[in-house]
Amino acid sequence: MIRCNDVQEQAQDLTEAFFEQWRNVLSAGDFILGEEVTRFETWLSGRCNGAHVVSMNSGTDALILAMRAVGVSAGDEVITCANTFIATVGAIVAVGAYPVLADVEEDELISLQTIEPLLSDRTKAVVTVHLRGRPVDMVPITAACRARDIAVIEDCAQAIGTLIEGRQVGTFGDAAAFSFHPLKTLGGLGDGGALVTTSTKIAEYARGLRNHGLRSRDEAFSFGLNTRLDALQAVALNIKTEYLDLWLQRRRAIATYYDAVLADTATGSDLGRGKAGSAYYHYVVRSQRRNELQQYLAHKGIQAAVHYPTPIHCQRAWLDSRSAVALPVTERLAKEILTLPCHPHLSDSDVEKIAVAIRDFDLK
Ligand SMILES: Cc1ncc(COP(=O)(O)O)c(C=O)c1O
């Protein structure tokens, strides 16, 4: 089976290197924070234009602390999209705020046009999700939000390597959350995340809050969380960072190939096609016969997935506690989207096989 992700291969290729480096951590007994964690934060800061990086134990916690750090609290409204992983909206709910869901453009991303009608005096923040590693058009959104004193948080969970005019996303807003979940382009061997910000104040606040709100061993300035990145995870991530650019290059090359070969098919190419700077965490096509296409590919030994079949406002969690929302583009796309395998462990022949299968399906 050609799989939709390379979670096993990413770990297996580097097993020896992990064990070799872990021995140092084991002998130093340096399990919480420490040198390896600082090294990882320094690396990510380098990718993010020298911004502050506060590593954590998940992207979800980074979103929660980003929200707290910019002052979102109970009763505030926070605007985001519904076609995202549940954690984006879960983090808003976790700080007691009210999620306001915006529809998206045909490229699956929110834009100033889709959020503008929802901005109000109650809006405290906007969370832009760089879904699939595609960059949201940040400049008009941040300009509109700054003019209204609304904070902007970037959900960069899927967006390591995503660029806007050559600059890594994550420093266009007030704060950003990255995820290093094993399925991500740069994935650990368990959970991991980071908050990125250009604000010293936000960074200091988040750094304290990730460690129980402690300023020193015995002095707490606020009630916080225990959400530190493990040293053993940091070791794995530090090893993988050396391969990231190669992996991104391969993802882009596969995407370029699909774009060329699928452009004239009924299924078509990536929904974000033509958008510069995508890191192709997902390569997503669209078909009105989506379920049939997915089954056809499975029959040919190709795993394709749907991210995400149920938008947040159609989830039980939303329906049981909130009023109904109509998001026509989001709802239509959810029925048609299909994520094709697009990761660095695919061979050229895998990629060709996938493209041929889609072309054959379209002729049926
Ligand atoms: C868009 C998005 N936001 C947030 C998250 C949450 O990240 P984590 O799983 O590290 O908590 C994820 C990851 O799965 C995600 O894809």
The ligand as an SDF file (V2000), in Angstrom:
LIG
                    3D

 16 16  0  0  0  0  0  0  0  0999 V2000
   -4.4600   22.8980   12.0050 C   0  0  0  0  0  0  0  0  0  0  0  0
   -4.0400   22.2920   13.3230 C   0  0  0  0  0  0  0  0  0  0  0  0
   -4.1430   23.0210   14.4400 N   0  0  0  0  0  0  0  0  0  0  0  0
   -3.7640   22.5380   15.6320 C   0  0  0  0  0  0  0  0  0  0  0  0
   -3.2430   21.2780   15.7650 C   0  0  0  0  0  0  0  0  0  0  0  0
   -2.8830   20.7740   17.1080 C   0  0  0  0  0  0  0  0  0  0  0  0
   -1.5570   20.3810   17.2350 O   0  0  0  0  0  0  0  0  0  0  0  0
   -1.1440   19.2480   18.2800 P   0  0  0  0  0  0  0  0  0  0  0  0
   -1.6330   17.9440   17.7410 O   0  0  0  0  0  0  0  0  0  0  0  0
    0.3410   19.3270   18.3250 O   0  0  0  0  0  0  0  0  0  0  0  0
   -1.7660   19.5980   19.5730 O   0  0  0  0  0  0  0  0  0  0  0  0
   -3.0880   20.4910   14.6140 C   0  0  0  0  0  0  0  0  0  0  0  0
   -2.4470   19.1690   14.6900 C   0  0  0  0  0  0  0  0  0  0  0  0
   -2.8400   18.1440   14.5730 O   0  0  0  0  0  0  0  0  0  0  0  0
   -3.5140   20.9940   13.3620 C   0  0  0  0  0  0  0  0  0  0  0  0
   -3.3970   20.2740   12.2440 O   0  0  0  0  0  0  0  0  0  0  0  0
  1  2  1  0
  2  3  1  0
  2 15  2  0
  3  4  2  0
  4  5  1  0
  5  6  1  0
  5 12  2  0
  6  7  1  0
  7  8  1  0
  8  9  2  0
  8 10  1  0
  8 11  1  0
 12 13  1  0
 12 15  1  0
 13 14  2  0
 15 16  1  0
M  END
$$$$
